[in-house]
């Protein structure tokens, strides 16, 4: 799916199923990178920052291993925000409302 070079397939997966999105190639790649960084830099605290669809990834990966999780105009479906998670929204962005 990622080879198609488009966000829209992943956006459709997220629209249909929040848990299903975690099976998407994009999420799996992000998870692998995140877990690799956590393992390589053991003891460090991280900042997760994402925009749009990556905001969904930030929301899913946000944990106590991370100082702050910040999303700018994330794709959003009433997700639970953690104590260290922040959302920044601009006006006029219909996807992240």
C-alpha positions, 0 to 999 in steps of 0.5 A, spaced: 500 500 500 505 504 501 508 504 494 502 507 491 505 514 494 498 516 497 495 517 504 488 516 502 488 508 502 491 509 510 486 514 511 480 510 509 483 504 513 483 509 519 476 511 517 473 504 517 477 502 523 481 505 528 484 498 530 485 496 523 489 502 522 495 499 527 495 493 521 497 498 516 504 498 513 505 506 515 503 504 522 507 498 522 513 502 519 512 507 525 512 502 530 518 499 528 522 505 528 519 507 535 521 501 538 528 501 535 529 508 537 527 506 544 531 500 544 537 503 542 537 510 546 535 506 552 534 511 558 532 517 554 525 520 554 522 522 547 518 527 544 513 524 539 511 529 534 506 528 528 502 532 523 495 529 520 495 522 519 502 521 523 498 524 529 494 518 529 500 514 530 503 519 535 496 518 539 497 510 539 505 510 541 504 516 546 506 513 553 510 514 559 516 513 555 515 519 552 516 526 555 510 530 550 506 527 544 504 533 540 500 533 534 498 538 529 491 537 525 491 530 527 486 525 523 482 524 529 476 520 532 475 522 539 481 518 541 483 518 548 488 523 550 494 522 555 496 526 560 502 528 556 499 529 549 497 535 546 493 537 540 494 543 536 489 545 531 489 550 525 482 553 523 479 551 516 482 544 517 476 539 515 480 533 516 482 534 524 476 537 527 
